[in-house]
């Protein structure tokens, strides 16, 4: 364990002593790290996420907002989501949900079960998108950049990821990056806004979706965005399965925009995964290039 992790463990013990008097910390183990949080397993029963935000006021606000958001939307979700048991200025802790991240399963497992899992997640997104925007006002921000900005960011990601992009794929990717982005208007909805397979829990035996984690990025967004992440990570048939469980009168234009977001975000995943040394992200991104740029 490095010095930073040792310091975090000491702070975690102090934090839990302060917020849960009488709580006995038997074990603390490193669980994982993303762009915004470091996660620890506590007593093999809880997940404690320590924010990486440097500004203390913003950090406390983000954590408090997420905890309240989870309380508000919990009754609407057809899939288990975390419920905070500790809300501190630096961290949030919730009881561990059953299952394992879909990212940690094999590519063969995901290919076999992609449409079934995506179908469940399509119903999950339908439920989230039906939550009245007024209900989450003040708890989430608007995250709805224009398509031209997405394309500009994708170009930067592609340049960063170029050394690991197969030569045979480069022409097709560059043609996409040189084309005009999709046009059209859409109403924003409340959504998870980061529904990649690293945040989806499944039971490997029953293939049931057992939870959706990490609501840090939840926002008011284009309803197509999270569908795009499902297409990126699980393939085009999965997108069709997810949309089949979404209200038919609300599907207009989602497929085209979802594919656009899938193509942009896979380049972002590849660039970040390569820079951060996160091989699972690189591997899933390279796999996805085949169906996103056929």
ZIRA-V417570 format. One line per field, one symbol per residue. burial: I if it has 16 or more other C-alpha atoms within 10 Angstrom, else O. Layout:
burial: ???
This chain:
burial: OOOOOOOIIOOIIOIIOOOOOOOOOOOIIIOOOOOOIIIIIIOOOIIIIIIOOOOOOOIIOIIIIIIIIIOOOOOOIIIIIIIIOIIIIIIIIIIIIOIIIIIOOOOOOIOOOIIIIIIIIIIIIIIIIOIOOOOIOOIIOOOOOOIOOIIOOIIOIIOIIOOOIOOOOOOOIOOIIOOOOOOOOOOIIIIIIIIIIIIIIIOOOOIOIIIIIIIIIIIIIIIIIIIIIIIIIIIIOIIIIIIOIIOOOOOOOIIOIIIIIIIIIIIIIIIIIIOOOOOOIIOIIIIIIOOIOO
